[in-house]
Amino acid sequence: MPVVPLRHPPDLYGSTQIKTYSWDNAQVILVGNKCDMEDERVISTERGQHLGEQLGFEFFETSAKDNINVKQTFERLVDIICDKMSESLETDPAITAAKQNTRLKETPPPPQPNCGC
């Protein structure tokens, strides 16, 4: 999860490196940190959102100091990962074939000799 401090100009190199060299299925959220430092802000919310759109990442502004959007950002990342995992399970031919060929049958166990049941 690339984190861009909102009080410094963005280092696009790191974000584009992630996009270029990550696995095809890597899930990424762009995070603008230190949103509590409004007086020192260099990157506007709109600019962060635009950068996220350009890179194909969701964008969140956070403040670890004031606990703003930290939990929500990680929860969203987990949701994205779970959605992608579900999609891959639904489209995996081996799993799909196994579902079609699996049948559960209820068969009672055979009676045991010398059993009082």
C-alpha positions in Angstrom: 0.0 0.0 0.0 1.9 3.1 -1.2 1.7 5.9 1.4 2.2 9.5 0.2 2.7 12.2 2.9 0.3 15.0 1.9 2.9 17.6 3.1 5.5 16.6 0.5 5.4 16.5 -3.3 4.4 13.0 -4.4 7.1 10.5 -5.3 5.3 9.0 -8.2 8.3 6.7 -8.8 7.3 4.4 -6.0 3.7 4.2 -7.1 4.5 3.6 -10.8 7.1 1.0 -9.8 4.4 -0.9 -7.9 2.1 -0.7 -10.9 4.9 -1.8 -13.3 6.5 -4.6 -11.4 3.8 -6.0 -9.1 2.0 -9.2 -9.8 -1.0 -8.9 -12.0 -3.3 -9.7 -9.1 -1.7 -7.4 -6.6 -4.3 -5.3 -4.8 -3.2 -1.7 -4.0 -4.7 1.3 -2.3 -2.9 4.7 -2.6 -2.8 6.4 0.9 -2.3 10.1 1.5 -1.1 10.2 5.1 -0.9 13.1 7.6 -4.2 14.7 6.5 -4.2 16.2 10.0 -1.5 18.6 9.0 -3.7 20.9 6.8 -1.4 23.9 7.2 1.5 22.0 5.6 -0.5 20.2 3.0 1.0 20.3 -0.5 -1.1 17.6 -2.2 -4.8 18.4 -2.4 -7.5 15.8 -2.0 -8.4 16.2 -5.7 -4.8 15.7 -6.8 -4.5 12.5 -4.7 -7.7 11.2 -6.2 -6.6 12.1 -9.7 -3.3 10.3 -9.1 -5.2 7.3 -7.8 -7.4 7.3 -10.9 -4.3 7.5 -13.2 -2.7 4.6 -11.5 -5.9 2.6 -11.2 -5.8 2.6 -7.4 -8.4 3.7 -4.8 -7.3 6.7 -2.8 -7.7 7.3 0.9 -6.5 10.2 3.1 -5.5 9.1 6.6 -3.9 10.4 9.8 -2.2 7.8 11.9 -1.7 10.5 14.6 -5.5 11.3 14.8 -6.6 7.8 13.8 -8.5 9.1 10.7 -9.4 6.5 8.1 -6.7 4.1 9.2 -9.0 1.2 10.0 -11.3 1.9 7.0 -8.3 1.9 4.6 -7.2 -1.6 5.8 -10.8 -2.9 5.9 -11.3 -1.7 2.3 -8.0 -3.4 1.2 -9.2 -6.7 2.8 -12.5 -6.4 1.1 -10.8 -5.9 -2.3 -8.6 -8.9 -1.7 -11.5 -11.1 -0.6 -13.5 -10.0 -3.7 -10.6 -10.9 -6.0 -10.1 -14.3 -4.2 -13.8 -15.1 -4.7 -13.6 -14.1 -8.4 -10.6 -16.4 -8.9 -12.3 -19.3 -7.1 -15.4 -18.9 -9.3 -13.4 -18.8 -12.5 -10.9 -21.6 -11.7 -11.7 -24.5 -14.0 -10.3 -27.1 -11.5 -12.6 -25.8 -8.7 -15.6 -25.5 -11.0 -15.2 -29.0 -12.3 -14.8 -30.4 -8.8 -18.0 -28.7 -7.7 -19.9 -30.3 -10.6 -18.6 -33.8 -10.0 -19.0 -33.9 -6.2 -22.1 -35.4 -4.8 -22.6 -36.2 -1.2 -24.8 -39.2 -0.3 -26.2 -40.0 3.1 -25.7 -43.7 3.7 -26.3 -45.2 7.1 -23.4 -47.3 8.4 -24.0 -51.1 8.2 -25.3 -52.7 11.5 -22.6 -54.0 13.7 -22.9 -57.6 14.9 -23.4 -58.0 18.7 -24.5 -54.4 18.9 -27.6 -53.5 21.0 -28.7 -50.8 18.6 
